[in-house]
Amino acid sequence: MSMEAVSLIDKLKSPLGMFLGLTLLALMIIAYLLGLLEVWTMSEEYGHGLMAAALVGYLVYQRWDDGPGLDSGNLFLTIVLALFSLLLLVASKFSGISVFGYYALWLLSVTVAYALGGFRLLRFLLVPFLIILLLIPLPNPIGPNLTAQLQLWSSMFGVWFIRLFGGSVYLEGNVLDMGTTQLLVAEACAGLRYLFPLMSLGAIAGYMLNTALWLRWFVFLITVPITVFMNSLRIAVTGILVDMGNEEHTEGFLHFFEGWVVFIVAFIILVGIAWLLVKVFTDHDNLMEAIAYSKQHEGDVRKAASSQSIGGLKAGLLLGIAVLALITTVGMGQREFIIPERQSLNEFPMRIAGWDSRVNRLPSIVEATAGASDYYIGDFQNDQGEMVNAYISYYETQRHGQVPHSPKVCLPGGGWKIQSNTPVTITGWHGGEFQANRLLIGQGEQKILTYYWLKQGGKMFNDETFARFDLVRFAAMESRTDGALIRLVTNIGRNEGMEDADKRLSGFATDFVKHLSDYVPD
């Protein structure tokens, strides 16, 4: 029998090994019940998760006997961490927001590590835990907000490549106008679908390298510009094919395949950069020599495995935490959520207090990207010829990250630059008032004023993050997760100031909000 097999058997036979095995099994069951394993196998952005988690686990196993040993975690802090994990888990089950459950599982794993080995073990496992954190989907709107600027850079570099090869293209934000065809560099596509897989691989590579700390960080951080560059190249190739009349290359299997080819090439570039850095800045002859997961001799392994144990009180506490987590996950099951009755936005009033509307439709590609259950977009005009554009996107459920897209992300994606962002008070909502966001944006010489806010039940929000947190209360107390984004826009004329546009938009908003409740339920 090989030394590897003997080492593994000895570790599993030890009290600590058996307990860790049972704990890992319990965590895997919880991950399955929460749907994280499905995300790690089926998601386009995080489908690498199971493989990456298994690789991290293997690296930890390889280094376990070189670790700092086990310390004694503080009992009170262990209980506090465990209770907070369970609270997050309960919030996830009550609200139906999966990401809270994922973070609860991660924190539960940290709690187990701390209880087993205190801060010494946590320091040893710090990087693996941070890598696992990269494998958890970012909640909306954090993910789109973080990648919005990277999307714009990808689009700009993609256009540069298209023009370099003689293509004709006009760029407005993330929309590529090819003359006969418009390509929207959507969040799921240009949006750096392979950024998180490549960042995870870069983090694992940095963890494995036995080099200076700056070099390991460089290998991790270089994944961002590599992804942007390769995604720009992908956009360019797609645009050139469309310019040549091969629009079928932008859809279906070939589109997916081209994406994975780009990811593989990006990974090869990452390996090449790591090899070059190791060759130039270290004494290692090649990349493999710089990879460190050293092991002790067989006798030392057996000694270490047999000497590690776990006390009865600590084992009982951790077992209780695992059982409570399993009971919470299984016992609460999947809640039924209410989809309230309402009128369709197709029936939204054509006339509001002297303003007559002309209903529009979004381009199909933008409509699909927004993913709303129902929406309204129309231009209102009064007798003086003044115009206000109104947009409502309604979502029956926001449980699985399908939330309204923030104008602070979408407007720059359309080529607009945000010049100011200040709060504004809107009156007329059930006789009261609420605060919305007021954006002054520009594109060339054109300037427009925008009001926008979120509505969830009977509450209005001008902060997207706060609205996401309130969604937990909304789901738990009212069994609903529906919501909407409301946006009002008006142009600032050449002979107007911002005060004139503000007065026009504020007056329209006061009358507009009186009609919302029938279409976006309180």
C-alpha positions in Angstrom: 0.0 0.0 0.0 1.3 3.4 -0.9 2.4 6.0 1.7 -0.4 8.2 0.5 -3.0 5.5 1.3 -1.5 4.7 4.6 -1.4 8.3 5.6 -5.1 8.8 4.7 -6.2 5.6 6.5 -4.3 6.6 9.7 -5.9 10.0 9.6 -9.4 8.7 9.1 -8.9 6.2 12.0 -8.0 8.9 14.5 -10.8 10.4 16.6 -10.2 13.8 14.9 -10.2 12.2 11.4 -13.5 10.4 12.0 -15.1 13.6 13.5 -13.9 15.7 10.6 -15.2 13.2 8.1 -18.7 13.3 9.7 -18.6 17.1 9.9 -17.6 17.4 6.2 -20.5 15.0 5.3 -23.0 17.1 7.3 -21.8 20.3 5.6 -22.1 18.6 2.2 -25.6 17.6 2.9 -26.5 21.1 4.0 -24.8 22.5 0.8 -27.0 20.1 -1.3 -30.2 21.1 0.5 -29.4 24.8 0.1 -28.8 24.3 -3.6 -25.1 25.4 -3.5 -24.0 22.1 -5.1 -26.4 22.8 -7.9 -24.9 26.3 -8.4 -21.4 24.7 -8.3 -22.3 22.3 -11.1 -24.9 24.1 -13.3 -24.2 27.8 -13.1 -22.2 29.4 -15.9 -20.4 31.8 -13.6 -19.8 29.4 -10.7 -19.9 26.0 -12.3 -16.3 25.6 -11.4 -17.1 25.7 -7.7 -17.2 22.0 -6.8 -13.9 21.3 -8.6 -12.2 24.3 -7.0 -13.5 23.4 -3.5 -12.3 19.8 -3.9 -8.9 21.1 -5.0 -8.6 23.4 -2.0 -9.6 20.5 0.3 -6.9 18.3 -1.2 -4.3 21.0 -0.8 -5.3 21.5 2.9 -5.0 17.7 3.4 -1.6 17.7 1.8 -0.4 20.5 4.2 -2.3 19.4 7.3 0.7 17.8 9.0 2.8 20.8 8.4 0.2 23.0 10.0 0.4 24.7 13.4 -1.5 22.0 15.3 -4.7 22.4 17.3 -5.4 25.1 19.8 -8.4 25.6 22.1 -11.1 27.8 20.7 -13.0 30.1 23.1 -16.3 28.4 24.0 -18.3 31.6 24.2 -17.0 32.9 20.8 -17.8 29.5 19.2 -21.4 29.7 20.5 -21.8 33.3 19.2 -20.5 32.3 15.7 -22.7 29.2 15.6 -25.8 31.2 16.6 -25.1 33.9 14.0 -24.6 31.1 11.4 -28.0 29.6 12.3 -29.6 33.1 12.2 -28.4 33.6 8.7 -29.7 30.1 7.8 -33.1 30.9 9.3 -33.1 34.2 7.4 -32.4 32.3 4.2 -35.2 29.8 4.7 -37.7 32.4 5.8 -36.9 34.8 2.9 -36.1 32.3 0.2 -32.9 34.3 -0.5 -30.4 31.5 -1.2 -27.2 33.5 -0.9 -27.8 34.0 2.9 -27.8 30.3 3.3 -24.6 30.0 1.4 -22.9 32.5 3.6 -24.4 30.8 6.7 -22.7 27.5 5.5 -19.4 29.2 5.0 -19.5 30.8 8.5 -20.5 27.5 10.0 -17.4 25.9 8.4 -15.3 28.7 9.9 -17.0 28.1 13.3 -16.1 24.4 13.2 -12.5 25.2 12.3 -12.2 27.7 15.2 -13.8 25.3 17.7 -11.4 22.6 16.7 -8.1 24.6 16.6 -8.7 28.2 17.7 -7.1 31.1 16.0 -4.0 29.1 15.2 -6.0 26.8 12.9 -8.0 29.7 11.4 -4.7 31.4 10.4 -3.6 28.1 8.8 -6.9 27.9 6.9 -7.3 31.6 6.2 -6.5 31.5 2.5 -8.5 28.3 1.8 -11.5 29.9 3.5 -11.1 33.1 1.4 -10.9 31.0 -1.8 -14.1 29.2 -0.9 -15.7 32.7 -0.3 -14.8 33.5 -3.9 -16.9 30.5 -5.0 -20.1 31.9 -3.4 -22.3 33.9 -5.8 -22.2 37.6 -5.0 -25.6 39.0 -4.1 -27.3 41.6 -6.3 -26.6 44.5 -6.6 -23.0 44.0 -5.4 -21.9 41.8 -8.3 -23.1 44.1 -11.2 -21.8 47.2 -9.3 -18.3 45.6 -9.0 -18.1 44.5 -12.6 -19.8 47.5 -14.3 -16.6 49.4 -15.1 -14.9 46.2 -16.2 -17.7 45.7 -18.7 -17.2 49.2 -20.1 -13.5 48.5 -20.5 -14.2 45.2 -22.3 -16.5 47.0 -24.7 -14.0 49.7 -25.5 -11.2 47.3 -26.1 -13.5 45.1 -28.1 -14.4 48.0 -30.4 -10.7 48.9 -30.8 -10.0 45.3 -31.9 -13.0 45.4 -34.4 -11.8 48.7 -35.9 -8.2 47.3 -36.0 -9.4 44.6 -38.4 -11.4 47.0 -40.5 -14.8 46.5 -39.0 -17.3 49.4 -38.7 -18.8 49.8 -35.3 -20.2 52.6 -33.1 -20.1 52.2 -29.3 -22.6 53.6 -26.8 -21.7 52.3 -23.4 -22.1 48.5 -23.7 -24.1 48.6 -26.9 -22.2 47.9 -30.2 -23.9 49.3 -33.2 -22.8 47.3 -36.3 -25.1 49.1 -38.7 -27.5 46.3 -39.4 -27.2 44.7 -36.0 -26.9 45.9 -32.4 -25.0 43.8 -29.9 -25.6 44.3 -26.2 -22.7 43.4 -24.1 -24.9 42.0 -21.4 -23.9 41.3 -17.8 -24.1 37.6 -18.2 -21.9 37.6 -21.2 -19.5 40.6 -21.3 -20.0 40.7 -18.0 -17.1 38.7 -17.4 -18.7 35.4 -17.0 -15.3 33.8 -16.5 -13.9 36.4 -14.2 -14.7 34.5 -11.0 -13.5 31.1 -12.2 -10.2 32.6 -13.3 -9.9 34.6 -10.1 -10.5 31.4 -8.1 -7.8 29.5 -10.1 -5.4 32.5 -9.6 -6.1 32.4 -5.9 -5.4 28.6 -5.8 -2.2 29.1 -7.8 -1.0 31.8 -5.4 -1.8 29.5 -2.5 0.3 26.7 -4.0 3.3 28.8 -4.9 6.3 28.8 -2.6 7.4 32.2 -3.5 7.5 35.8 -2.2 4.1 37.1 -1.0 4.0 39.9 -3.6 4.4 37.4 -6.4 1.6 35.2 -5.1 -0.7 38.3 -4.9 0.3 39.3 -8.4 -0.7 35.9 -9.8 -4.1 36.4 -8.2 -4.7 40.0 -9.2 -3.4 39.6 -12.8 -6.5 37.5 -13.5 -8.7 40.7 -13.7 -6.8 42.4 -16.6 -6.4 39.0 -18.3 -10.2 38.4 -18.2 -11.0 41.9 -19.4 -8.5 41.5 -22.3 -9.7 38.1 -23.4 -13.3 39.1 -23.1 -12.6 42.1 -25.3 -11.1 39.8 -27.8 -14.2 37.6 -27.7 -16.4 40.7 -28.2 -14.3 41.6 -31.2 -14.4 38.2 -32.8 -18.2 38.1 -32.3 -18.5 41.6 -33.8 -16.3 40.8 -36.8 -18.3 37.6 -37.5 -21.5 39.7 -37.4 -20.0 42.3 -39.7 -19.2 39.4 -42.1 -22.8 38.2 -42.0 -22.4 35.3 -39.6 -24.9 36.3 -36.9 -25.5 32.7 -35.9 -22.1 32.7 -34.2 -23.6 35.0 -31.5 -26.1 32.4 -30.3 -26.5 28.9 -29.1 -23.8 26.3 -28.6 -21.1 28.0 -30.7 -21.5 31.1 -28.6 -21.1 29.0 -25.4 -18.2 27.1 -26.9 -16.4 30.2 -28.0 -16.7 31.5 -24.4 -15.1 28.4 -23.0 -12.3 28.6 -25.6 -11.6 32.1 -24.4 -11.5 30.9 -20.8 -9.0 28.1 -21.6 -6.8 30.6 -23.5 -7.0 33.0 -20.5 -6.0 30.2 -18.2 -3.0 29.3 -20.4 -2.0 33.0 -20.3 -2.2 32.9 -16.5 0.0 29.8 -16.3 2.5 31.5 -18.7 2.7 34.6 -16.6 3.2 32.6 -13.4 5.9 30.6 -15.1 7.7 33.8 -16.3 7.5 35.3 -12.8 8.9 32.2 -11.2 11.7 32.0 -13.7 12.7 35.6 -13.4 12.2 36.4 -9.7 12.9 33.1 -7.9 15.6 30.5 -7.7 13.3 27.7 -9.0 14.1 26.3 -12.4 10.5 25.8 -13.4 6.9 26.3 -12.2 6.4 22.9 -10.8 9.4 23.3 -8.4 7.7 26.4 -7.0 4.5 24.6 -6.1 4.6 23.8 -2.4 2.5 21.1 -0.8 5.3 19.4 1.1 4.6 16.4 3.3 6.3 14.9 6.3 7.8 11.4 6.3 5.5 8.4 6.8 6.4 7.9 10.4 5.8 11.5 11.3 2.5 11.4 9.6 1.3 8.5 11.6 2.5 10.1 14.8 0.8 13.4 14.0 -2.5 11.6 13.0 -2.6 9.5 16.1 -1.7 12.4 18.5 -4.5 14.7 17.4 -7.7 14.2 19.3 -10.8 16.2 20.2 -12.4 16.6 23.6 -15.8 15.3 24.5 -17.3 18.7 25.3 -16.0 20.2 22.0 -17.2 17.2 20.0 -20.7 17.4 21.6 -20.9 21.2 20.9 -19.9 20.8 17.3 -22.2 17.8 16.8 -25.1 19.9 18.3 -24.3 22.8 15.9 -24.3 20.4 12.9 -27.6 18.8 14.0 -29.3 22.2 14.5 -28.1 23.3 11.1 -29.5 20.2 9.5 -32.8 20.5 11.3 -33.1 24.1 10.3 -32.3 23.3 6.7 -34.6 20.3 6.4 -37.3 21.2 8.9 -38.2 24.6 7.5 -38.4 23.3 3.9 -39.3 25.6 1.1 -41.8 28.3 1.9 -44.7 29.3 -0.3 -44.6 32.9 -1.3 -47.5 35.1 -2.3 -47.7 36.7 -5.7 -50.2 39.6 -5.1 -53.0 40.4 -7.5 -52.5 43.5 -9.6 -53.3 45.1 -12.8 -51.0 44.6 -15.8 -48.7 47.4 -16.7 -50.1 47.2 -20.2 -53.1 49.0 -18.7 -51.2 51.8 -17.1 -53.0 55.2 -17.6 -52.5 56.9 -20.9 -53.1 60.3 -19.3 -51.9 61.6 -15.9 -52.9 65.2 -14.8 -52.5 66.8 -18.1 -49.7 64.6 -19.4 -50.5 62.3 -22.4 -48.4 59.2 -23.0 -47.1 57.3 -26.0 -46.2 53.7 -25.0 -42.9 52.2 -26.2 -41.2 48.8 -26.0 -37.7 48.0 -25.1 -35.4 46.3 -27.7 -35.8 42.5 -27.3 -32.2 42.1 -26.2 -32.5 44.7 -23.5 -35.9 43.3 -22.4 -34.3 39.8 -22.0 -31.4 41.2 -20.0 -33.7 43.1 -17.7 -35.7 39.9 -17.0 -38.7 41.7 -15.5 -42.0 39.9 -15.0 -43.8 43.0 -16.4 -42.7 46.4 -17.4 -43.9 49.8 -18.7 -42.1 52.4 -20.7 -43.7 55.5 -22.1 -43.1 59.1 -23.1 -45.5 61.6 -21.4 -46.0 65.1 -22.9 -47.9 68.1 -21.6 -49.6 71.0 -23.4 -46.3 73.0 -23.3 -44.5 70.3 -25.2 -42.4 69.2 -22.2 -41.6 65.5 -22.0 -41.0 63.0 -19.3 -40.1 59.3 -19.9 -41.4 56.9 -17.3 -40.1 53.3 -16.8 -41.4 50.7 -14.4 -39.9 47.2 -14.2 -41.9 44.8 -11.9 -40.6 41.5 -10.6 -43.0 38.9 -9.1 -40.1 37.4 -7.1 -36.6 38.6 -6.2 -35.6 35.4 -4.4 -33.0 34.1 -6.9 -31.1 37.3 -7.6 -33.5 38.4 -10.2 -33.7 42.0 -9.0 -34.1 45.4 -10.8 -31.0 46.6 -12.5 -29.6 49.8 -11.0 -29.7 52.8 -13.3 -26.2 53.7 -11.8 -25.0 50.6 -13.6 -27.3 50.6 -16.7 -27.0 54.2 -17.7 -23.2 54.2 -18.0 -23.7 51.0 -19.9 -25.7 53.0 -22.4 -22.9 55.5 -22.8 -24.1 58.1 -20.2 -21.8 59.7 -17.6 -23.2 60.3 -14.1 -22.3 63.9 -13.2 -24.1 64.1 -9.8 -26.1 61.9 -7.5 -28.2 63.5 -4.8 -31.4 62.6 -2.9 -34.7 64.2 -3.8 -38.0 64.2 -1.8 -41.2 63.2 -3.7 -44.6 64.1 -2.3 -48.0 62.6 -3.0 -47.4 59.0 -1.9 -50.5 58.2 0.2 -50.5 61.8 1.4 -46.9 61.5 2.5 -43.4 61.8 1.0 -40.3 59.6 0.4 -36.8 60.0 -0.9 -35.6 59.0 -4.3 -32.3 59.3 -6.2 -31.7 62.3 -8.4 -29.1 61.7 -11.1 -27.7 64.3 -13.5 -26.2 62.5 -16.4 -24.7 63.6 -19.7 -23.6 62.3 -23.1 -21.8 64.8 -25.2 -23.8 68.1 -25.0 -27.0 66.4 -24.0 -27.9 66.4 -20.3 -30.9 64.6 -18.6 -32.3 64.5 -15.1 -33.3 61.2 -13.7 -35.3 60.2 -10.6 -35.4 56.6 -9.5 -36.4 54.5 -6.5 -37.3 51.0 -5.5 -40.8 49.9 -4.3 -41.3 46.7 -2.2 -44.8 46.4 -0.8 -45.7 49.7 0.9 -42.1 50.9 1.2 -40.0 53.1 -1.0 -36.2 52.9 -1.1 -33.5 55.0 -2.6 -30.7 52.6 -1.5 -30.5 49.3 -3.4 -28.5 47.6 -0.7 -30.9 48.6 2.1 -33.8 47.4 -0.1 -32.1 43.9 -0.4 -31.8 43.6 3.3 -35.4 44.7 3.9 -36.4 42.0 1.5 -35.7 39.5 4.3 -38.2 41.3 6.5 -40.7 41.6 3.6 -40.4 37.9 2.9 -40.5 36.7 6.5 -43.4 39.0 7.7 -45.5 39.2 4.5 -44.5 36.1 2.5 -43.7 38.2 -0.5 -40.6 39.0 -2.5 -42.0 41.1 -5.3 -40.7 44.6 -6.1 -40.2 47.2 -8.8 -37.8 49.9 -10.0 -39.4 53.2 -11.0 -37.5 55.6 -13.1 -38.5 59.1 -14.4 -36.3 60.9 -17.0 -36.5 64.4 -18.6 -34.2 66.2 -20.9 -32.6 69.5 -19.9 -33.1 71.8 -22.8 -30.4 74.2 -24.1 -32.3 77.2 -22.7 -33.1 75.5 -19.4 -31.3 75.0 -16.1 -31.3 72.0 -13.8 -33.8 73.8 -11.6 -36.4 73.9 -14.5 -36.0 70.2 -15.2 -36.1 69.5 -11.4 -39.4 71.4 -11.1 -40.9 69.6 -14.1 -39.9 66.1 -12.9 -40.9 66.8 -9.3 -44.4 67.9 -10.3 -44.9 65.0 -12.6 -43.6 62.5 -10.0 -46.2 63.8 -7.4 -49.1 62.9 -9.8 -47.4 59.7 -11.1 -46.9 58.0 -7.8 -50.6 58.2 -7.0 -51.3 55.5 -9.7 -48.6 53.0 -8.7 -50.4 50.9 -6.1 -52.7 49.3 -8.7 -49.8 48.0 -10.8 -47.1 47.6 -8.2 -49.0 46.4 -5.1 -48.5 47.8 -1.6 
